[in-house]
Amino acid sequence: MEIKKAEFITSAVNASGYPQDGLPHIAMVGKSNVGKSSLINALTRQNKLARVSGQPGKTRLANFFLINDSFYLVDLPGYGYARVSKVEKESWGDMMNEYFRKAFSLNCIIMIVDIRHNPTAEDKQMAEWIMHYRIPVILVASKADKLGKTRIKPQLAQLRKLLGLSSQVPAVPCSVLSKQGLEELLAQIDHYLPELDSPIT
């Protein structure tokens, strides 16, 4: 798949704000500052499509980006930022739970973890949440340029194991800086999108 068109459509805090056009959703989850916004910009080749912040916990809403007029990339709020209040954490949990339950067009989740580190307790909780809702998942190991090539494959296996994910779950090492893995990720996303009707000739 090649992304030829990408635009921000809306932000939402609950189901009433989700786009209602029935197009598929591919959602991104990950810790605060793991690089979700940077990955969206790299995939779409637009440096400023998703706002990148140096301050963790900045994304507090679900942000919807329309891709090729055919599906949405959904940037969900990051988790695991210690400096937010208990009330904010509970609000985040309610928002995520509502999205997983009510986004009927959710075809797949891209879960992003830092390849250099073992998953956190919050990462493991997110993986359990995804499995509970039986949502297909693609594991993306970011910052792959920071790890030696021979360490990447065993680290991907370790991440899957620690997260409790099946060995069948696609795991893609990615780097926004070197562009490693971006085409592979787009190909994986394509598997979870319906084929577009062929044009009438």
SULTA-V94010 format. One record per backbone hydrogen bond with DSSP energy under -0.5 kcal/mol. NH is the residue of the N-H (numbers start at 1). CO is the residue of the C=O. If there is no record, write none. Layout:
# SULTA-V94010
<<NH & CO> <NH & CO>>
This chain:
# SULTA-V94010
<<4 & 2> <7 & 66> <9 & 64> <10 & 64> <12 & 62> <17 & 14> <18 & 15> <24 & 70> <25 & 105> <26 & 72> <27 & 108> <28 & 74> <29 & 110> <31 & 112> <32 & 79> <34 & 31> <39 & 35> <40 & 36> <41 & 37> <42 & 38> <43 & 39> <44 & 40> <45 & 41> <46 & 41> <49 & 46> <53 & 51> <56 & 54> <58 & 55> <60 & 58> <62 & 12> <63 & 61> <63 & 75> <64 & 10> <65 & 63> <65 & 73> <66 & 7> <67 & 65> <67 & 71> <68 & 5> <70 & 67> <71 & 67> <72 & 24> <73 & 65> <74 & 26> <74 & 72> <75 & 63> <75 & 73> <76 & 28> <76 & 74> <79 & 30> <82 & 80> <84 & 81> <89 & 85> <90 & 86> <91 & 87> <92 & 88> <93 & 89> <94 & 90> <95 & 91> <96 & 92> <97 & 93> <98 & 94> <99 & 95> <100 & 96> <101 & 97> <102 & 98> <103 & 99> <104 & 102> <106 & 103> <107 & 25> <107 & 105> <108 & 25> <109 & 136> <110 & 27> <111 & 109> <111 & 138> <112 & 29> <112 & 110> <113 & 140> <115 & 113> <115 & 142> <117 & 114> <124 & 120> <125 & 121> <126 & 122> <127 & 123> <128 & 124> <129 & 125> <130 & 126> <131 & 127> <132 & 128> <133 & 129> <134 & 131> <135 & 130> <138 & 109> <139 & 170> <140 & 111> <140 & 138> <141 & 139> <141 & 172> <142 & 113> <142 & 140> <144 & 174> <146 & 143> <147 & 144> <151 & 148> <152 & 148> <152 & 149> <153 & 149> <155 & 151> <156 & 152> <157 & 153> <158 & 154> <159 & 155> <160 & 156> <161 & 157> <162 & 158> <163 & 159> <164 & 160> <164 & 161> <165 & 160> <169 & 166> <172 & 139> <173 & 171> <174 & 141> <175 & 180> <179 & 175> <182 & 179> <185 & 181> <186 & 182> <187 & 183> <188 & 184> <189 & 185> <190 & 186> <191 & 187> <191 & 188> <192 & 188> <192 & 189> <193 & 190>>
